[in-house]
Amino acid sequence: MTGYAVLLRGINVGGHKKVPMAGLRTLLEGLGYADVRTYLQSGNAVVTTDEPATTVAKRCEVAIADAFGMDVRCLVLAGPELREIADAHPLRDVADDGSRMTALFLLDPAPPGAADPVDLDPRHIRVTDRVIYQWCPDGISNAPDVAAFVRKSWKVSVTGRNWNTVEKLLALLGA
């Protein structure tokens, strides 16, 4: 059995796409997943299953559409994958506040030759094939909107989490 972090994109933000966490837990348990826990109201869950991540993501997306009547993309990462992403954190030497450090998880690969969001803030943004790391020393609301840049320029969906949430998900997974 594998422990997974399930990240729902764009729910419970600004009053849109409301998904109650109790309802999400019930839905995930109804899909047969074990050890289901949610964290915060922003669409973070952990589950245990023997299914591959792609199957978990697809089943969650279909179940959310059926239960809540909305299209919600889900990114599913095994505990070791999330640990690898955390260990690769390239801004650790300057990012000293987890509430101001973000990980923008790419739900699709970047297109070849895509414009580089690093240009928005070269000192505070690093791009990998799966994650864009962004340090926001003056707060997330005062930093360049990298997620909007990626959605517009790359036509790729992202879901962001602050570093405190990444660390909490790792703890919930025991990773």
PyMOL commands that set and color helices and strands:
alter all, ss='L'
color gray80, all
select helices_A, chain A and resi 21-30+53-68+79-87+98-100+117-120+140-142+146-154+163-173
alter helices_A, ss='H'
color red, helices_A
select strands_A, chain A and resi 2-8+34-39+44-49+74-78+101-106+125-127+131-135+158-162
alter strands_A, ss='S'
color yellow, strands_A
deselect
rebuild
show_as cartoon
